[in-house]
């Protein structure tokens, strides 16, 4: 699915958060009035990311409906 379709399907299926590494997502999609929170993880290298996995998880779990955050 493309990003727009994926977000719509996720919202219809009651997903609360979409996690992505796509830094351009907010420019490519109209995110206003979305019910799903979107978290863009700026570091995609696993050796680096795994050392901060708990921190990233905590941040994601505290996102509210429709919020956008780059981590």
N, C-alpha and C positions, 0 to 999 in steps of 0.2 A: 504494500500500500504506500501511496505517497504520503508525505507528512500531513497534509490537510485531511486526507481521508483517514489516516491512522488516528489523528486526534479526534475526529468525529466518531469513529467506531469505538474508541476508548471511552469517550464520554457516554455514549449510548449504553455501554456495558459497565458503567459505574466505576471505571478506573478513577482513582483520585489524583495520580501523578504520572506524568510522562517524563522519563529521563532520557536525555539525548546528549550527544557530543557535538551536535550541529550548531555552531556559533551563529549561523545566519538564520536560524529558525524564526526569530522574532521579526526579521525583515522580510521573510518569504511568506509568512502566514499572518492573517489578521487574528490576533489573540484577544481582542476585546470581547467581552461577554462570554469568554470560555469558562466552563465550570471545572475543568481539569487544571491542576497546577502543572507548571512546566519547569523542570530543573535541567539546566544545561551544565554539564560537567566539563570544565575547560581543560582539564588534564585527562588525556585518554591513554597515557602510557601506564599499563598495568603495574609495573614495578613501583612506580610513584604512587599511583592511585590506591593500591592495596595497603599502603602504610597509613592512609587517611580514610579508609573505608568506613570506620565507625563514625568519624566526624561527618562525612558525606551523608551517611544514613540518618544521623540525627537531624541534620539540616533538612533533608528531604521529608522526614516524618513530621516536621513542624510547619510545612507549607500549607497554606490555606487554599480554598477553591479559587481558581483563576489567577493565582499568583505566578509570577515569572521570576526566576532567580538563576543567576550564573554562579556556579560554585568553583 
